[in-house]
Amino acid sequence: MAINASIATQGLVKALYGKTKKPEKMTDDEWEELDMKAVSTIRLLLADEVMYDVMEENSTAGIWLNLEKRYMSKSLTNKLHLKQNLYGLKMTEGADLRQHINTFKQIISDMLRIDIKFEDEDKAMMLLTSLPASYEHLVTTLLYGKETLELEEVLGALLDHYQRKHKDSAESSGEGLVVKGYQDRGRKKDKDDKSARGRSKSKSKTQTSESDGDMLSVSSSTDGLNNSWLLDSACSFHVTPHKNWFDTYRSINCGSVRMGNDATCTIIGMGTIKIKMSDGVVRTLEEVRHIPDMRKNLISLGTLDSKGYSYKSENGIMKVSKGAMVVMTGQKISSNVYKLLGNTILGGVAAVAESEDDDTLLWHMRLGHMSERGMRELHKRNLLTGIKSCKLDFCKYCIMGKQCRVRFKTATHKTNGILDYVHSDIWGPVRTPSKGGAQYFMSFIDDYSRKAWVYFLKNKSEAFAKFKIWKAEVENQTGRKIKCLRTDNGTEYRDGDFLKFCEEHGIKRHFTVRKTPQQNGVAERLNRTITETTRCLRLNAELPKIFWAEAVDMACYIINRSPRVALDGKVAEEVWTGQEVDYSFMRIFGCPAYVHISGEDRSKLDPKSNKCIFLGFKKGVKGYKLWDPVAQKVVISRDVVFDEKSMTKAFKEEKSQAAESSNNIGRSTVQVELDELESQSNEEPHSNDQEQDSTRSDRPKRNKRPPVRYGFEDLVSYALLTSSEDPSTFQEAIESSEKDKWIEAMVEENESLSKNKTWELTELPKGKKPIGCKWVFKKKEAVSEKEGERFKARLVAKGYSQRHEIDYNEVFSPVVRHTSIRAVLALVADQDSGIGTTGCEDGFPSWEFGGRDFHGTTRGVQATWYRESCLQIEEVTLWTQAVSRQWYKRLKSLLHKEFEMKDLGAAKKILGMEIRRDRETRKLWLSQKNYIRKVLEKFSMLDAKPVSTPLANHFRLSGSQCPKNEEEIENMSKVPYASAVGCLMYAMVCTRPDLAHAVSTVSRYMANPGREHWNAVKWIFRYLKGTAEHGILFSRQPGTNSVVGYVDADYAGEVDDRRSTTGYVFTLSGRPICWKSTLQSIVAMSTTEAEYMAVAEATKEALWLKGLVKELGLNQGGVQMHCDSQSAIYLAKNQVYHARTKHIDVKFHKIRELIVTGDIVLEKVHTSENAADMLTKPVTTAKFKHCLDLVNVSSL
């Protein structure tokens, strides 16, 4: 390298290429003179032993080729020689560290010339292994708590250590430490003793005093122990002069210590220090005093003794132990002092101390939490003022914003000029729209310069318009044309106008392969970098999510001014513009900023500035973009004063408090913190137990709450509960914006209760406890447009406070079967009958049934009362033409005598199911559109990507996928699995037979769900996202006014115990009224048995449905059932097979009797026409849609 530099400086490089490459304008004489100068220059720079090897060469080119052949040859001999030099490189004690580093770099450089390369971490490790034993503590510090190591970091630490060591040795040359004898600490110094602080420039190893007491002096011969710990029985505390050793630190003012010559040294701080002992265990030394005037590091044996530790020395080895465990070991050295065998791990206080005058943290925040490598690159160019160390502490915002998985190594390509190759991608949608309503951003990145642009979109359809704007801008600025555009296969990029525009302007298009986003990795990585930086900026600024667009804009601005790995450390903005970037106007995003108020906008006594929040820079304006939180508007100004120190100060205080909290947790532990000592010590068991209990009591305890899991036994109540947006308490009702209407509803309820004599005032009997009450509020849909929305309030008793067999003996809750409702609706649609609702106005009608319950008052009821009876009624009455109108009138008159009844008009909703009817076409739709939308919103699945089937074939759910360890169980306890399955189950029970098999499958793992089971539930939600408007269509179809069933079985489909699945669906007038998908109770031995048992199970439901429709006025003969298994049909009809099926339970053979009597008609149907096929197993999308068509389940 020196020869190259010298030749280049003198302008002799041309001579290296030989006379054949002589310039045409140069004469032979001029060439000879040039070549002679080059030969002389090279020979003067060569060592004697090398010069003799090239004496025979007379031309520059010849000498150069000879040297390259000897020293840059890629032969095995040369490689072996260089590797021997590298692996055998060892630094001797006391040698010059800088010279050793230079030698190491030279060897690495020589090996690089012959294509021998090492990873950066390997080079760092080889340099550390070449250091002598005196650097062991520094090596331990560098390796502690790290997974990777960089050579530049190691070189910086070694050189800093070298400079600090030479500075300390210069200051402490000939300086000794005198420690007074243990028995006479208060002895006054002799008047004739004129020494100060025990300092002496003599080389004597000991000093003695004429007074009583022994003196121990560590003289200048122990200068090499400045970085070691000495075990001392005379000092009162652990002391050290090194602030950068402390792991935790706090400044204190607790007086001073007296030295051996009665000189005093001030204590300025105290904290903890971590030491890696000789056995490899890292232990914490607590309550260490920081005394800068000390020159040695002392461990007080007296302090350890007071904490229950013992020590003894034998054969030059001192061992400090507690019980049977040795916690530290010291070795006697030539100065008759004991040196601790261990290395100090440098703590985090050094960086904190330096940061008082170091602006590294300030620039780290200004530059959007840029990495150390990027800041180091800018610092090398002297672009960042005020930075000293370029070292960053742990930054939680970097972790929260940037943590990711281990990256995949990808191939890169390089273009020749700007705009030759452009990458683009769209990010979004985001759940929280920006201030401007944007939900996406579109990014462009130039492959050559790596400059990035972002544009915000409200919809993806705006992508083409934004591309044309960006294209016109960059081509006009650079005078170059876009040659190639790489994107993914999104429809916004595949749009016909977009493709035609690119074709007309000669822009080549590159698309990725389907489901291979790695092929658009540059744009994908840019989007990730932008979003990570955005998170850091927004979290650090503590701004709400609505400011995400401003943070993205600022992140892109910072990224364009950050060093890029793809550009070998260059900055994208510099490559794009060719001009150096100015960082002087960079400010911390989100920091407080005071904007000047002009004289026209304020009076003389008003403040001259307004406090705002810095949001970045306005494009095309030389000013700052700020947010005024009071006026709720964006302000653009150049007259701004920033308060960045408040941000960095808050960060330091938070970190200091965290360190202090961590220190306080371990405050009560022993001097050398090692928790396992308490359980292993054999001495003083009682004191150790107390000490351990104290440690446990000081630790903060986490409040553990069990996950909220919703049951699904009462699906109706649960569905009504989850779909409600009404006030849940009396306080919420009277504080809401509609409080007048809620109060009016409560007054109406009170009057109704009084009118019906629901209670009477009485005194509470002795020994009785009142049952509490609460208000339940509900908004009900308007019966007509004139009436509007109705507000209802009900006063209910807190029945859950009663105890079984004390307050009550029996519980009976009659519920309606959804099958009955669907059957009635099917007949209504077929016969074009009327359907309406009648509501009872009285929530607590009086009804004699005996017993007394005493109730306390609740807010809104001004009395203590009891009730003879409390029966809440909300009766829904359905009528058809088949029912006698006279009977209906009679029933209505009887109800009006007892209760206040109200005709609610045509039925629109029942039990959460929405009814929509078209009388002209005789069609009636039953759906749960609003309920499904609320469920998707509750579980944050409104923006999910829809799928075509409720359960895909790749889901092979089993019990083996359940959590196996405590960590997995803890993670899954945070997932609302039971709640989600309960919501899905109610939708399936009411109107969605297409969900039957999927819900039946995921509900098997309610007790202990795993991650794969939760993925299946989310898949069902994705299916609901695309089919929210699906429901049952009831209409008139001539010739189909009867119950028809379809049954199927999936043989051994259950993975865990190989049970089969039964599925059936029954239709009335061609519309589904009953369906089921469930596991069979026993294991079938063949497909025939599984199908046969499925038919037997469906037969029971068929008999019940036959009786139901008979009561509704529809008489039919046998129920027709379709099965796609010929063997099962023969088994049900033919008695010959009985001998082979003796092992099948008798209850399954009941079907034979029903077939003989004609109650059941079992017929064969082709598998492709069996609607129950979708209820037993996952099927293809085409088959699934065909099954839905067979049972008339479709979108509204």
JOVENVEN-V956508 format. One line per field, one symbol per residue. ss: DSSP state (a for helix, b for strand, c for the rest). psi: psi as a letter, one per 40 degrees, with the letter a starting at -180 (. if undefined). A space follows every 50 residues. Layout:
ss->???
psi->???
//
This chain:
ss->caaaaaaaacccaaaaacaaaccccccaaaaaaaaaaaaaaaaaaccaaa aaaacccccaaaaaaaaaaaaccccaaaaaaaaaaaacccccccccaaaa aaaaaaaaaaaaaccccccaaaaaaaaaacccaaaaaaaaaaaccccccc aaaaaaaaaaaaaaaaaaaaacccccbbbbcccccccccccccccccccc ccccccccccccccbbbbcaaaaaacccbbbbccccccbbccaaaccbbb bccccbbbcccccbbbccbbbbbbbbbccccbbbbbbbbbccccccbbbb aaaaaacccbbbbbccbbbbbbccbbbbbbbbcccccbbbcbbbbcccaa aaaacccccaaaaaaacccccaaaaaaaaacccccccccccccccaaaaa aacccccccccccccccccccbbbbbbbcccccccccccbbbbbbbcccc cbbbbbbccaaaaaaaaaaaaaaaaaaacccccbbbbccccccccaaaaa aaaacccbbbbcccccaaaaaaaaaaaaaaaaaaaaaaaaacccaaaaaa aaaaaaaaacccbcaaacccbaaaaaaccccccccccccccbbbbbccaa acccccccbbbbbbbbbccccccbbbbbccccbbbbbccbbbbcaaaaaa aaaaaaaaaaaaaaaccccccbbccaaaaaccccaaaaaaaaaaaaaacc ccccccccccccccaaaaaaaacccccccaaaaaacccaaaaaaaaaaaa aaaaacccbbbcccccccccbcbbbbbbbbcccccccccbbbbbbbbcaa accbcccbcccccccccaaaaaaaaaaaaaaccccbbbbbccccbccccc ccbbbcccccccccbbbcccbcccccccccccccaaaaaaaaaaaaaacc bbbbbbccbbccbbbbbbccccbbbbbcaaaaaaaaaacccccccccccc ccccccccaaaccccaaaaaaaacccaaaaaaaaaaaaaaccaaaaaaaa aaaaacccccaaaaaaaaaaaaaaaacccbbbbbbcccccccbbbbbbbb ccccccccccbbbbbbbbccbbbbbbbbbcccccccaaaaaaaaaaaaaa aaaaaaaaaaacccccccbbbbbccaaaaaaaacaaaaaaaccccaaaaa aaaaaaaccbbbbbccaaacaaaaacccccaaaaaaaaaaccbbbc
psi->dddddddddefeddddeiddfhidehidddddddddddddddddeiiddd dddedeheidddddddddddeeifiddddddddddddehhhiheihdddd dddddddddddddffhiiidddddddddeeiideedddddddeheidihi dddddddddddddddddddddfhehihhhiidegdehiiideheihfehi eieidiiiieiiiihhhhaeefdeedeihhhhedidihiiehdedhdiih higfaiihadfeiihhheiiaihhhhideehhihhifhhhgdeieihhhh dddddeeeiiiiihfehhhhihbehhdihihhadefihhhgihhhhaedd ddddedehfdddddddfffiidddddddddefehiehddfhiahhddddd dehiihihhiiiihieiiedhhiiihhaiidhiadeeieiihiihhddef iiiihhidideeddddddddddddddddeiihdhhhiafidddeiddddd ddddefhhhhiiihfgedefddddddddddddddddddddefiideeddd dddddddddeeihhdeefeihddddddeiihhedehihheihhhhhhidd eiideiieihhahheaihhehgiihihhddefihhhieghhigddddddd dddddddddddddddedeiidhhgdeddeeieigdddddddddddddehh hhhhhiihhhifdgddddddddeifiieiddddeeiefdddddddddddd dddddefdiihiihiheihihiiiihihhiihdidddahihhhhhiigde eiiheddidihhghiihdddddddddddddefiihiihihdhdgihhhei ihhhiiiihehfihiiidihhhhghhhhiiddhhddddddddddddddih ihheahheihfehhhhihddefihhhifddddddddddefedeihiieid hidehgiideeihdiddddddeeehfdddddddddddddcegdeeddddd ddeefddgiidddddddddddddddefdeiahhhihhhefgihhihiiih hfehddefiihhhihhihfeihehiihiiidihieidddddddddddddd dddddddddddeehhibihhhhiehddddddddhededdefdehiddeed ddddddeedhhhihiideehdedeeeihiiddddddddddefhii.
//
